[in-house]
């Protein structure tokens, strides 16, 4: 664990722990660069080995994904008692799914996107960088009432 400036204990996750959390989830936020502008999209995804998979339709997201720039997928969650939260960020270059080199996860091969419409482009990201953190949730009384942060921003 490492100490943050506020004194909370933040535990940095090992890559195997990050993958365990990713496998336990299916909703995340995909960050891409569209020209000079960052864009963030909610996506539902699957994990196959150490590859992230999701479907998309033609448009801004697909153009940005296939432009050759790095993308990031962030996934967050909490334990059943809401006393501990975690966040994982996986970064890598997206590519079209290649069934000659990749396999769909058997238990999740038919996952469909939530948004209606035809999403016939299956995209894969094999992360080159994966990081995560986990920390305990502070009681609400610790952060309420609001604090004036104006002095901290100067």
HELIX and SHEET records of a PDB file:
HELIX    1   1 UNK A   15  UNK A   23  1                                   9    
HELIX    2   2 UNK A   60  UNK A   65  1                                   6    
HELIX    3   3 UNK A  106  UNK A  108  5                                   3    
HELIX    4   4 UNK A  140  UNK A  142  5                                   3    
HELIX    5   5 UNK A  150  UNK A  153  5                                   4    
SHEET    1   A 7 UNK A   2  UNK A   3  0                                        
SHEET    2   A 7 UNK A   9  UNK A  12 -1                                        
SHEET    3   A 7 UNK A 129  UNK A 136 -1                                        
SHEET    4   A 7 UNK A  84  UNK A  96 -1                                        
SHEET    5   A 7 UNK A  70  UNK A  78 -1                                        
SHEET    6   A 7 UNK A  27  UNK A  34 -1                                        
SHEET    7   A 7 UNK A  37  UNK A  44 -1                                        
SHEET    1   B 7 UNK A   2  UNK A   3  0                                        
SHEET    2   B 7 UNK A   9  UNK A  12 -1                                        
SHEET    3   B 7 UNK A 129  UNK A 136 -1                                        
SHEET    4   B 7 UNK A  84  UNK A  96 -1                                        
SHEET    5   B 7 UNK A 121  UNK A 125 -1                                        
SHEET    6   B 7 UNK A  51  UNK A  56 -1                                        
SHEET    7   B 7 UNK A  46  UNK A  48 -1                                        
END                                                                             
